[in-house]
């Protein structure tokens, strides 16, 4: 694959969003399995999910301008 094709298909941004989606899914599974989550555990899970919005914003804004 040429660099132009990778850029055109936006492979890297899509891969990063996919991987971060997996991180969010694992965090969700971990957090929901806790019997009584503590404050720091809640803060950690909220931080992971809050950063997902930033990752999605970077993905949406990384496309070429026409």
C-alpha positions as CSV (number, residue, x, y, z in Angstrom):
1,X,0.0,0.0,0.0
2,X,1.3,3.4,-0.9
3,X,1.3,6.3,1.6
4,X,-1.2,8.1,-0.5
5,X,-3.6,5.2,-0.3
6,X,-3.2,5.0,3.5
7,X,-3.9,8.7,3.8
8,X,-6.9,8.5,1.5
9,X,-8.4,5.6,3.4
10,X,-7.5,7.3,6.7
11,X,-6.2,3.9,8.0
12,X,-4.3,5.3,11.0
13,X,-7.1,7.5,12.4
14,X,-9.6,4.6,12.0
15,X,-7.3,2.2,13.6
16,X,-6.7,4.5,16.6
17,X,-10.4,5.0,17.1
18,X,-11.0,1.3,16.9
19,X,-8.3,0.6,19.5
20,X,-9.6,3.3,21.8
21,X,-13.1,1.7,21.4
22,X,-11.7,-1.5,22.7
23,X,-10.1,0.3,25.6
24,X,-13.5,1.8,26.4
25,X,-15.2,-1.6,26.2
26,X,-12.7,-3.2,28.5
27,X,-13.1,-0.3,31.0
28,X,-16.8,-0.7,30.9
29,X,-16.6,-4.4,31.6
30,X,-14.1,-3.8,34.4
31,X,-16.2,-1.0,36.0
32,X,-19.5,-2.8,35.8
33,X,-18.0,-5.9,37.4
34,X,-17.0,-4.0,40.5
35,X,-19.4,-4.6,43.5
36,X,-18.9,-1.2,45.1
37,X,-16.7,1.1,43.0
38,X,-14.7,3.6,44.9
39,X,-14.2,7.3,44.1
40,X,-10.9,6.8,42.3
41,X,-12.2,3.9,40.3
42,X,-15.2,6.0,39.2
43,X,-12.9,8.9,38.3
44,X,-10.6,6.6,36.3
45,X,-13.6,5.1,34.3
46,X,-15.0,8.6,33.7
47,X,-11.6,9.9,32.5
48,X,-11.4,7.0,30.0
49,X,-14.9,7.6,28.6
50,X,-14.4,11.4,28.6
51,X,-11.2,11.1,26.6
52,X,-13.2,9.0,24.1
53,X,-15.1,12.2,23.1
54,X,-11.8,13.9,22.4
55,X,-10.5,11.0,20.3
56,X,-13.7,11.0,18.3
57,X,-13.3,14.7,17.8
58,X,-9.8,14.3,16.5
59,X,-11.0,11.6,14.2
60,X,-13.8,13.6,12.7
61,X,-11.5,16.7,12.3
62,X,-8.6,14.7,10.8
63,X,-10.2,14.4,7.3
64,X,-9.0,16.4,4.3
65,X,-10.6,19.7,3.6
66,X,-12.4,20.1,0.3
